């Protein structure tokens, strides 16, 4: 009755807050959830790497899986992750996906289908108030890997597939941005620009979608575009804000050294990772 599951992080192609339509793709950063069932009927949760972060999301994920499967176990759940929280890198979606998959796996029997598990995690995220739109785009990119283009309001996957294997660089400032603090009405002012970016994602033009979306949201949310422009000047094929920030992603087919060098003048952490095309899974 012990199970470990893994889900990966993701990067924004189009942020859905302004229009309800989004797009994202998976990256190789990961979150693992370790679950042990007991007979107490209680849920205890711990975030190993970030003990000060709120555990409400993974507690609710555990509760919703127990309720869906109609069982009355207690759950001890711990997550560990190399995804920096509250930076726009889909740490919440990865945690939710790993948690629901691990709890379902620990209970045993036939697993619920993938979209059922994803939606249980989204329901938990909405209840925990770590998302505004439900983040169906982030959740599906994290769970399935590859790219997704979605209608978040309908929780509908419009388009998905394998993402080109690119090098992904992430610039992660020290400050955090929590989604619940975003002024949604302000983002809607530039909905036309976001719609244009989403249309490019639907057409498979992911590089221009990422860059355009990042510029639009940076302007709206008051985020600097200096790191975005520095990455593009250094040879990135796309660069832009991740989620509501403050992290910025840059994509390249070549040696990422020039981009990393350009970012060294800015205060923050540089993370080098890759596109992830693998699905979330139970490890044991």
MARLODO-991751 format. One record per residue (C-alpha): residue number from 0; x, y, z. Coordinates in steps of 0.25 Angstrom, whole numbers. Example, Ala and Ser with C-alpha at 12.3 -4.5 7.8 and 13.67 -1.06 7.14 Angstrom:
+-----+-------+-------+-------+
|   k |    xx |    yy |    zz |
+-----+-------+-------+-------+
|   0 |    49 |   -18 |    31 |
|   1 |    55 |    -4 |    29 |
+-----+-------+-------+-------+
END
This chain:
+-----+-------+-------+-------+
|   k |    xx |    yy |    zz |
+-----+-------+-------+-------+
|   0 |     0 |     0 |     0 |
|   1 |    12 |     9 |    -3 |
|   2 |    13 |    16 |   -16 |
|   3 |    22 |    26 |   -23 |
|   4 |    17 |    34 |   -35 |
|   5 |    24 |    44 |   -44 |
|   6 |    19 |    56 |   -52 |
|   7 |    27 |    66 |   -59 |
|   8 |    27 |    82 |   -60 |
|   9 |    22 |    90 |   -72 |
|  10 |    25 |   103 |   -78 |
|  11 |    14 |   113 |   -84 |
|  12 |    12 |   115 |   -98 |
|  13 |    -1 |   123 |   -96 |
|  14 |    -6 |   127 |   -82 |
|  15 |   -21 |   124 |   -81 |
|  16 |   -24 |   135 |   -71 |
|  17 |   -29 |   145 |   -80 |
|  18 |   -37 |   137 |   -90 |
|  19 |   -39 |   123 |   -84 |
|  20 |   -31 |   117 |   -95 |
|  21 |   -17 |   113 |   -93 |
|  22 |    -5 |   104 |   -98 |
|  23 |     7 |    98 |   -91 |
|  24 |    18 |    88 |   -93 |
|  25 |    25 |    78 |   -83 |
|  26 |    39 |    80 |   -78 |
|  27 |    48 |    70 |   -71 |
|  28 |    47 |    76 |   -57 |
|  29 |    39 |    67 |   -48 |
|  30 |    31 |    64 |   -36 |
|  31 |    29 |    51 |   -28 |
|  32 |    18 |    48 |   -19 |
|  33 |    21 |    36 |    -9 |
|  34 |     8 |    31 |    -3 |
|  35 |     5 |    21 |     9 |
|  36 |    -9 |    17 |    12 |
|  37 |   -13 |    14 |    27 |
|  38 |   -26 |    11 |    34 |
|  39 |   -27 |    24 |    42 |
|  40 |   -36 |    31 |    32 |
|  41 |   -27 |    44 |    33 |
|  42 |   -19 |    51 |    23 |
|  43 |    -5 |    56 |    26 |
|  44 |     4 |    63 |    16 |
|  45 |    18 |    69 |    15 |
|  46 |    26 |    76 |     4 |
|  47 |    40 |    71 |     6 |
|  48 |    47 |    81 |    -2 |
|  49 |    39 |    93 |     2 |
|  50 |    34 |    91 |    16 |
|  51 |    28 |   105 |    17 |
|  52 |    19 |   103 |     5 |
|  53 |     4 |   101 |     8 |
|  54 |     0 |    86 |     7 |
|  55 |   -14 |    88 |     5 |
|  56 |   -14 |    84 |   -10 |
|  57 |    -8 |    70 |    -8 |
|  58 |   -17 |    68 |     4 |
|  59 |   -29 |    71 |    -5 |
|  60 |   -24 |    63 |   -16 |
|  61 |   -23 |    51 |    -7 |
|  62 |   -37 |    54 |    -2 |
|  63 |   -43 |    55 |   -15 |
|  64 |   -37 |    41 |   -20 |
|  65 |   -42 |    34 |    -7 |
|  66 |   -56 |    40 |    -9 |
|  67 |   -56 |    37 |   -24 |
|  68 |   -52 |    22 |   -22 |
|  69 |   -61 |    21 |   -10 |
|  70 |   -51 |    16 |     1 |
|  71 |   -48 |    21 |    15 |
|  72 |   -33 |    20 |    16 |
|  73 |   -24 |    30 |    23 |
|  74 |   -13 |    35 |    15 |
|  75 |     2 |    39 |    18 |
|  76 |     7 |    47 |     6 |
|  77 |    20 |    54 |     3 |
|  78 |    24 |    61 |    -9 |
|  79 |    38 |    65 |   -14 |
|  80 |    41 |    73 |   -26 |
|  81 |    52 |    81 |   -33 |
|  82 |    42 |    90 |   -39 |
|  83 |    43 |   104 |   -32 |
|  84 |    29 |   108 |   -26 |
|  85 |    21 |   120 |   -30 |
|  86 |    30 |   124 |   -42 |
|  87 |    20 |   120 |   -53 |
|  88 |    27 |   106 |   -56 |
|  89 |    14 |    98 |   -53 |
|  90 |    19 |    93 |   -39 |
|  91 |     4 |    92 |   -35 |
|  92 |     0 |    84 |   -47 |
|  93 |    11 |    74 |   -45 |
|  94 |     9 |    72 |   -30 |
|  95 |    -6 |    70 |   -33 |
|  96 |    -4 |    60 |   -44 |
|  97 |     7 |    52 |   -36 |
|  98 |    -2 |    52 |   -24 |
|  99 |   -15 |    47 |   -30 |
| 100 |    -7 |    37 |   -38 |
| 101 |     0 |    32 |   -26 |
| 102 |   -12 |    31 |   -17 |
| 103 |   -20 |    24 |   -27 |
| 104 |    -8 |    14 |   -30 |
| 105 |    -7 |    11 |   -15 |
| 106 |   -22 |     8 |   -14 |
| 107 |   -20 |    -2 |   -25 |
| 108 |   -29 |    -8 |   -35 |
| 109 |   -32 |    -2 |   -48 |
| 110 |   -27 |    12 |   -49 |
| 111 |   -37 |    23 |   -53 |
| 112 |   -35 |    28 |   -67 |
| 113 |   -25 |    39 |   -70 |
| 114 |   -34 |    50 |   -71 |
| 115 |   -42 |    46 |   -59 |
| 116 |   -29 |    47 |   -51 |
| 117 |   -25 |    60 |   -57 |
| 118 |   -39 |    66 |   -54 |
| 119 |   -39 |    61 |   -39 |
| 120 |   -26 |    69 |   -38 |
| 121 |   -32 |    81 |   -45 |
| 122 |   -44 |    81 |   -35 |
| 123 |   -34 |    80 |   -24 |
| 124 |   -26 |    92 |   -29 |
| 125 |   -38 |   101 |   -31 |
| 126 |   -43 |    98 |   -17 |
| 127 |   -29 |   101 |   -12 |
| 128 |   -29 |   114 |   -20 |
| 129 |   -16 |   111 |   -26 |
| 130 |   -22 |   114 |   -40 |
| 131 |   -31 |   123 |   -47 |
| 132 |   -36 |   116 |   -59 |
| 133 |   -33 |   102 |   -54 |
| 134 |   -20 |   101 |   -62 |
| 135 |   -25 |    90 |   -71 |
| 136 |   -14 |    94 |   -81 |
| 137 |    -3 |    93 |   -70 |
| 138 |    -9 |    80 |   -64 |
| 139 |   -10 |    73 |   -77 |
| 140 |     4 |    77 |   -82 |
| 141 |     9 |    72 |   -68 |
| 142 |     2 |    59 |   -69 |
| 143 |     3 |    55 |   -84 |
| 144 |    16 |    62 |   -87 |
| 145 |    18 |    68 |  -101 |
| 146 |    10 |    80 |  -105 |
| 147 |    -5 |    83 |  -102 |
| 148 |   -14 |    94 |  -107 |
| 149 |   -27 |    95 |   -99 |
| 150 |   -40 |   101 |   -96 |
| 151 |   -39 |   102 |   -81 |
| 152 |   -53 |   106 |   -78 |
| 153 |   -58 |    94 |   -85 |
| 154 |   -46 |    85 |   -80 |
| 155 |   -45 |    81 |   -95 |
| 156 |   -32 |    77 |  -101 |
| 157 |   -32 |    83 |  -115 |
| 158 |   -19 |    79 |  -120 |
| 159 |    -7 |    71 |  -114 |
| 160 |     5 |    63 |  -119 |
| 161 |    20 |    61 |  -117 |
| 162 |    28 |    74 |  -115 |
| 163 |    41 |    76 |  -123 |
| 164 |    53 |    72 |  -114 |
| 165 |    59 |    86 |  -111 |
| 166 |    68 |    91 |  -100 |
| 167 |    60 |    99 |   -90 |
| 168 |    66 |   110 |   -81 |
| 169 |    59 |   116 |   -70 |
| 170 |    62 |   129 |   -63 |
| 171 |    56 |   128 |   -49 |
| 172 |    57 |   141 |   -41 |
| 173 |    56 |   140 |   -25 |
| 174 |    43 |   146 |   -24 |
| 175 |    30 |   138 |   -24 |
| 176 |    17 |   141 |   -31 |
| 177 |     4 |   134 |   -27 |
| 178 |    -7 |   132 |   -37 |
| 179 |   -18 |   136 |   -27 |
| 180 |   -12 |   150 |   -26 |
| 181 |   -13 |   153 |   -41 |
| 182 |   -23 |   164 |   -46 |
| 183 |   -31 |   156 |   -56 |
| 184 |   -39 |   168 |   -61 |
| 185 |   -26 |   175 |   -64 |
| 186 |   -21 |   163 |   -73 |
| 187 |   -34 |   163 |   -81 |
| 188 |   -31 |   177 |   -86 |
| 189 |   -21 |   170 |   -96 |
| 190 |   -29 |   158 |   -99 |
| 191 |   -28 |   160 |  -114 |
| 192 |   -13 |   159 |  -113 |
| 193 |   -14 |   146 |  -105 |
| 194 |   -24 |   141 |  -115 |
| 195 |   -14 |   143 |  -126 |
| 196 |    -4 |   135 |  -119 |
| 197 |   -14 |   124 |  -116 |
| 198 |   -17 |   123 |  -131 |
| 199 |    -2 |   122 |  -134 |
| 200 |    -1 |   110 |  -125 |
| 201 |   -13 |   104 |  -131 |
| 202 |    -6 |   105 |  -145 |
| 203 |     7 |    99 |  -138 |
| 204 |    15 |   112 |  -138 |
| 205 |    19 |   110 |  -124 |
| 206 |    31 |   119 |  -124 |
| 207 |    24 |   131 |  -128 |
| 208 |    12 |   127 |  -119 |
| 209 |    22 |   127 |  -107 |
| 210 |    29 |   140 |  -110 |
| 211 |    16 |   148 |  -113 |
| 212 |     9 |   142 |  -101 |
| 213 |    20 |   146 |   -92 |
| 214 |    21 |   160 |   -97 |
| 215 |     6 |   162 |   -96 |
| 216 |     6 |   157 |   -81 |
| 217 |    19 |   164 |   -77 |
| 218 |    13 |   177 |   -81 |
| 219 |     0 |   175 |   -74 |
| 220 |     6 |   169 |   -61 |
| 221 |    17 |   179 |   -60 |
| 222 |    28 |   169 |   -62 |
| 223 |    41 |   173 |   -69 |
| 224 |    44 |   168 |   -83 |
| 225 |    59 |   170 |   -81 |
| 226 |    62 |   155 |   -79 |
| 227 |    53 |   152 |   -91 |
| 228 |    60 |   161 |  -100 |
| 229 |    74 |   157 |   -95 |
| 230 |    71 |   143 |   -98 |
| 231 |    66 |   146 |  -112 |
| 232 |    78 |   155 |  -115 |
| 233 |    87 |   143 |  -111 |
| 234 |    80 |   133 |  -121 |
| 235 |    68 |   128 |  -114 |
| 236 |    57 |   123 |  -124 |
| 237 |    46 |   127 |  -114 |
| 238 |    46 |   134 |  -101 |
| 239 |    35 |   139 |   -91 |
| 240 |    28 |   139 |   -78 |
| 241 |    24 |   126 |   -71 |
| 242 |    10 |   126 |   -66 |
| 243 |     9 |   139 |   -58 |
| 244 |    24 |   139 |   -56 |
| 245 |    33 |   143 |   -51 |
| 246 |    41 |   132 |   -58 |
| 247 |    44 |   133 |   -73 |
| 248 |    47 |   122 |   -82 |
| 249 |    56 |   122 |   -95 |
| 250 |    57 |   111 |  -105 |
| 251 |    69 |   107 |  -114 |
| 252 |    73 |    96 |  -123 |
| 253 |    88 |   100 |  -121 |
| 254 |    98 |   101 |  -110 |
| 255 |    91 |   109 |   -99 |
| 256 |   104 |   116 |   -94 |
| 257 |   101 |   129 |  -100 |
| 258 |    87 |   130 |   -94 |
| 259 |    93 |   126 |   -80 |
| 260 |   104 |   137 |   -82 |
| 261 |    94 |   147 |   -85 |
| 262 |    85 |   144 |   -73 |
| 263 |    97 |   145 |   -63 |
| 264 |    96 |   160 |   -62 |
| 265 |    82 |   158 |   -56 |
| 266 |    80 |   154 |   -41 |
| 267 |    73 |   140 |   -41 |
| 268 |    75 |   125 |   -44 |
| 269 |    78 |   119 |   -57 |
| 270 |    72 |   105 |   -59 |
| 271 |    75 |    97 |   -72 |
| 272 |    66 |    85 |   -75 |
| 273 |    59 |    79 |   -87 |
| 274 |    46 |    77 |   -94 |
| 275 |    38 |    65 |   -87 |
| 276 |    29 |    56 |   -96 |
| 277 |    27 |    45 |   -86 |
| 278 |    14 |    43 |   -78 |
| 279 |    12 |    43 |   -63 |
| 280 |    14 |    29 |   -57 |
| 281 |    14 |    21 |   -45 |
| 282 |    29 |    17 |   -42 |
| 283 |    25 |     6 |   -31 |
+-----+-------+-------+-------+
END
